[in-house]
Amino acid sequence: MFVDDPLNQVVTAGEAGRLYGLTKNAISQAIKRGALRGRFSGDRWLVTVADLVAYQRGRLPFDDKIPDDLRPSFEQAKGLNHERK
């Protein structure tokens, strides 16, 4: 796997929550109960785009909610999820 693989891009729990219409607390709780893989760094929870997509099991947000800097990662993840189904 390449280091610059877009699926390895890291987002905070707050960013992940905004992408999926959830609260930062909902994402943090999912990590704490083991439903979503993440790590605690400094004062925040972090998740990779790949883990977030796996947690959502292919249920991606509406395209207009995806920030421009994350769009390539989600487009690639969307393609990978369709291939696995």
C-alpha positions, 0 to 999 in steps of 0.5 A, spaced: 500 500 500 502 506 498 503 512 503 499 517 499 493 512 498 487 517 499 484 511 503 489 512 508 487 520 509 486 521 516 480 525 519 478 527 526 471 525 529 468 532 528 470 532 520 467 524 520 461 526 523 460 532 519 461 528 513 455 523 515 451 527 519 453 525 525 455 528 532 463 528 534 460 524 540 457 519 536 463 518 532 467 517 538 462 513 542 463 508 535 470 508 536 470 507 544 465 501 543 469 498 537 465 499 532 469 504 528 477 503 528 480 509 530 486 512 535 486 518 540 492 523 538 493 529 543 485 531 544 482 528 539 479 521 535 482 520 529 480 515 523 482 514 516 477 514 510 478 507 509 475 505 516 470 510 516 467 507 509 468 500 512 464 503 518 458 506 514 458 499 509 458 503 503 453 508 505 456 514 503 454 522 504 451 526 499 456 529 494 455 536 496 457 535 503 464 532 501 469 537 502 473 538 496 480 536 499 477 529 501 473 528 495 478 524 491 478 519 497 471 518 497 470 517 490 476 512 490 472 509 496 466 509 493 469 505 487 472 500 491 465 499 495 461 498 489 467 492 486 466 488 493 458 488 493 
